[in-house]
Amino acid sequence: MIARPFRILWVLLVIGLFSCAAPRPVTRSLGDRAGDLNRRGIKEYAQGDLEAAEADFLHALQLNRRIDARRGILDNLNNLAALRLRRGNPSEALPFLQEGLSIAEEVGDTAAQIDFDIHIGAAREMEDKDKAALSSYDRAESAARSLGDERRLQAALGRRGQLELALQQWEKAEVDLKQALDLARSRNDEKGTAMRESDLGLLALHQGNPDTASALLTSALKKHRRLEDPPGIALDLQRLGRLSNRQGNPAQAEAYLKRAFLSHRADGDSAGAMEDLLLLTDLYRKQGEGENASNTLKKAEKILPSLHRKNMIDDYHRMEEEVQKVFP
C-alpha cells in the first residue's frame, strides 16, 4: 500500500526534527520487501506485463523462502502458477501448485487450499484431464461452502461451469454459471459478472437463443472494456464472431474474429490467438475463399511451437486436413 511507507517517513522526519539528529536510513524488512514485490507483480500481471510480473513474483518468493514466511510463499506460488496458466503452460504451473497445496494443508489454510484446487483444476483442463479437473473444482466448491466464502465459491462454480460448457453438459453448465453470476452480482463484482455473462452468452448461442446470446455478450464486452480487461475483451470479441457466423453474417464474424486475434496476440495469449485463426480459417473455407483460408492457416502454423495444449494442436491439424480437402 502507498500510504504505509508515507506514514513511516512522516514519523521519522518528526523524530529527527525534535531530536536535532540527522534522520537514519530506513531499513525495510525482507517480509515488507517481498510484500511490495508481490503487490507490484499483481498490478503488472493485471496490465499484461507478464515478464515484469514474473520477475517480481520470483524475487518475492526468494525473499520469503529466506525467512521461511509460509503464507508469503503461498501467495507467491499461487501467483507464479496463475501466470504460467495464463501463458497456457500447465506443466510449469503444476509444481508451484502442488507445493502450494501441500503448504496450505500443512498450515491449515483452507482458503488457500481452495485457491490451489481451482488452479490445479485449470491446469488439468489444459492437459485434457477433465475428470481430474472436475474433482478439483468439486473439492473447491465443497470447501468454499463449508467456509462460507462467497468469493471462492463463485470462482469454483464459474470454473466448473466453463468446463461443463466445453463438455457440452448444457444443463449442468447453466446451473453453475447462473449461481456464479448471482454471487458476482450480489458482491458487486463487475469483473466476475462480465465473465459469467460472457459464458452464459455462449451457452445461449449453443442452446439456439441468439437474441439472449447477443444481449449477454454485448453486456459482457461493455463491462470488460470499462475494466480494461484484455483477456475478457478478446474472448467476448471471439464469441461475438461465433454468434455473427451462426446468424449468417460472415462479414461481421470476420471483423470480430480479426479484432479478437489482434487482442489475443497483443496480450500474449497464444491459445486464444490460435482459436481465432482456426475460426477464421473455417469461415473462409465455408465461403470458398481458398487463398484466405490457406494464408490464415499459415499464420496459425507459426503459433504451434508456443502451444502447450495437445487438443489445440490436434484442432489445427484437423483444420489443415479440411482445407486441403476443399482446396488441394
GINORKA-V401737 format. One record per backbone hydrogen bond with DSSP energy under -0.5 kcal/mol. CO is the residue of the C=O (numbers start at 1). NH is the residue of the N-H. Records with the same first field share a line. If there is no record, write none. Layout:
CO = NH + NH
This chain:
1 = 5
2 = 6
3 = 7
4 = 8
5 = 9
6 = 10
7 = 11
8 = 12
9 = 13
10 = 14
11 = 15
12 = 16
13 = 17
14 = 18
15 = 19
16 = 20 + 21
26 = 28
29 = 33
30 = 34
31 = 35
32 = 36
33 = 37
34 = 38
35 = 39
36 = 40
37 = 41
38 = 42
39 = 43
40 = 44
41 = 45
42 = 46
43 = 47
44 = 49
45 = 48
48 = 50
49 = 53
50 = 54
51 = 55
52 = 56
53 = 57
54 = 58
55 = 59
56 = 60
57 = 61
58 = 62
59 = 63
60 = 64
61 = 65
62 = 66
63 = 67
64 = 69
65 = 68
68 = 70
69 = 73
70 = 74
71 = 75
72 = 76
73 = 77
74 = 78
75 = 79
76 = 80
77 = 81
78 = 82
79 = 83
80 = 84
81 = 85
82 = 86
83 = 87
84 = 89
85 = 88
89 = 92 + 93
90 = 94
91 = 95
92 = 96
93 = 96 + 97
94 = 98
95 = 99
96 = 100
97 = 101
98 = 102
99 = 103
100 = 104
101 = 105
102 = 106
103 = 107
104 = 108 + 109
108 = 110
109 = 113
110 = 114
111 = 115
112 = 116
113 = 117
114 = 118
115 = 119
116 = 120
117 = 121
118 = 122
119 = 123
120 = 124
121 = 125
122 = 126
123 = 127
124 = 129
125 = 128
128 = 130
129 = 133
130 = 134
131 = 135
132 = 136
133 = 137
134 = 138
135 = 139
136 = 140
137 = 141
138 = 142
139 = 143
140 = 144
141 = 145
142 = 146
143 = 147
144 = 148 + 149
148 = 150
149 = 153
150 = 154
151 = 155
152 = 156
153 = 157
154 = 158
155 = 159
156 = 160
157 = 161
158 = 162
159 = 163
160 = 164
161 = 165
162 = 166
163 = 167
164 = 169
165 = 168
168 = 170
169 = 173
170 = 174
171 = 175
172 = 176
173 = 177
174 = 178
175 = 179
176 = 180
177 = 181
178 = 182
179 = 183
180 = 184
181 = 185
182 = 186
183 = 187
184 = 189
185 = 188
188 = 190
189 = 193
190 = 194
191 = 195
192 = 196
193 = 197
194 = 198
195 = 199
196 = 200
197 = 201
198 = 202
199 = 203
200 = 204
201 = 205
202 = 206
203 = 207
204 = 209
205 = 208
209 = 213
210 = 214
211 = 215
212 = 216
213 = 217
214 = 218
215 = 219
216 = 220
217 = 221
218 = 222
219 = 223
220 = 224
221 = 225
222 = 226
223 = 227
224 = 228 + 229
225 = 228
228 = 230
229 = 233
230 = 234
231 = 235
232 = 236
233 = 237
234 = 238
235 = 239
236 = 240
237 = 241
238 = 242
239 = 243
240 = 244
241 = 245
242 = 246
243 = 247
244 = 249
245 = 248
249 = 253
250 = 254
251 = 255
252 = 256
253 = 257
254 = 258
255 = 259
256 = 260
257 = 261
258 = 262
259 = 263
260 = 264
261 = 265
262 = 266
263 = 267
264 = 269
265 = 268
268 = 270
269 = 273
270 = 274
271 = 275
272 = 276
273 = 277
274 = 278
275 = 279
276 = 280
277 = 281
278 = 282
279 = 283
280 = 284
281 = 285
282 = 286
283 = 287
284 = 288 + 289
285 = 288
288 = 290
289 = 293
290 = 294
291 = 295
292 = 296
293 = 297
294 = 298
295 = 299
296 = 300
297 = 301
298 = 302
299 = 303
300 = 303 + 304
301 = 304
303 = 306
304 = 307
308 = 310
309 = 312 + 313
310 = 314
311 = 315
312 = 316
313 = 317
314 = 318
315 = 319
316 = 320
317 = 321
318 = 322
319 = 323
320 = 324
321 = 325
322 = 326
323 = 327
